[in-house]
Amino acid sequence: MKVSEITKEDIANYIRDIDLTDPTEDKFIAAIQEAAIAYINNRLNVTTEKLDQWPEMAIAVFALCADMYDNRSTTVESGTPNQTVETIINMHDYNFL
């Protein structure tokens, strides 16, 4: 699956059958999808089209979205990044600045 093919419905199903007919949930899922893709784009300094060349990036998007959905509070219990996401991103991270 390509990153550009991921839909809100895909993310909602992955996280846990979220009811997208609820406008609040629909907007939040759209926001975390956009944020997850933007995070990866900015981390790697690439476009979504480039991400589409790496199928494993779809897994990183799903994992980031699940993390963002589950960790909505303003306090953080664990400051460690998601290891699945970090491993996938680091496979393609050539930004050494």
C-alpha positions as CSV (number, residue, x, y, z in Angstrom):
1,M,0.0,0.0,0.0
2,K,1.2,3.5,-0.8
3,V,1.0,6.4,1.7
4,S,-1.1,8.4,-0.7
5,E,-3.7,5.5,-0.9
6,I,-4.3,5.5,2.9
7,T,-7.8,6.8,3.7
8,K,-9.4,8.0,6.9
9,E,-11.4,4.8,6.9
10,D,-8.3,2.7,6.8
11,I,-6.8,4.5,9.8
12,A,-10.1,4.3,11.7
13,N,-10.3,0.6,11.1
14,Y,-6.7,0.1,12.0
15,I,-7.0,2.0,15.3
16,R,-10.2,0.3,16.3
17,D,-13.4,0.7,14.4
18,I,-13.9,4.4,15.0
19,D,-17.2,5.8,14.1
20,L,-16.4,8.4,11.4
21,T,-20.1,9.5,11.3
22,D,-19.2,11.4,14.5
23,P,-17.9,14.7,13.2
24,T,-15.4,15.1,16.1
25,E,-13.8,11.7,15.4
26,D,-13.8,12.3,11.6
27,K,-12.0,15.6,12.0
28,F,-9.5,14.1,14.5
29,I,-8.7,11.1,12.3
30,A,-8.1,13.4,9.3
31,A,-5.9,15.6,11.5
32,I,-3.7,12.8,12.8
33,Q,-3.4,11.3,9.3
34,E,-2.2,14.7,8.0
35,A,0.1,15.1,10.9
36,A,1.6,11.6,10.6
37,I,2.4,12.1,6.9
38,A,3.8,15.6,7.5
39,Y,6.0,14.3,10.3
40,I,7.5,11.6,8.1
41,N,7.9,14.0,5.2
42,N,9.6,16.6,7.3
43,R,11.8,14.0,9.1
44,L,13.1,12.7,5.8
45,N,12.8,15.9,3.9
46,V,10.9,14.2,1.1
47,T,7.5,14.4,-0.6
48,T,4.6,12.0,-0.2
49,E,5.3,10.9,-3.8
50,K,8.7,9.8,-2.6
51,L,7.2,8.0,0.4
52,D,5.0,6.1,-2.0
53,Q,8.2,4.4,-3.4
54,W,8.7,2.7,0.0
55,P,5.7,0.5,0.9
56,E,6.9,0.2,4.5
57,M,6.1,3.8,5.1
58,A,2.4,3.0,5.1
59,I,3.0,0.9,8.3
60,A,4.8,3.9,9.8
61,V,1.8,6.1,9.0
62,F,-0.6,3.7,10.6
63,A,1.6,3.2,13.7
64,L,2.0,7.0,14.1
65,C,-1.7,7.5,13.8
66,A,-2.4,4.9,16.4
67,D,0.1,6.5,18.7
68,M,-1.4,9.9,18.2
69,Y,-4.9,8.6,18.8
70,D,-4.0,6.7,22.0
71,N,-1.8,9.5,23.4
72,R,-4.1,12.5,23.3
73,S,-3.4,13.8,26.8
74,T,-1.1,16.7,27.4
75,T,1.2,14.6,29.7
76,V,3.5,11.9,28.5
77,E,4.2,8.9,30.6
78,S,7.0,7.6,28.4
79,G,9.2,9.8,26.4
80,T,10.4,7.0,24.1
81,P,9.5,7.2,20.4
82,N,7.6,4.4,18.7
83,Q,10.3,1.9,17.8
84,T,8.4,0.6,14.7
85,V,8.1,4.1,13.3
86,E,11.7,5.0,14.1
87,T,13.1,1.8,12.6
88,I,11.2,2.3,9.3
89,I,12.1,6.0,9.1
90,N,15.7,5.4,9.9
91,M,16.0,2.9,7.0
92,H,15.6,5.9,4.7
93,D,17.0,8.8,6.7
94,Y,19.8,10.5,4.9
95,N,19.6,13.8,6.7
96,F,22.8,14.0,8.5
97,L,22.7,17.7,9.3
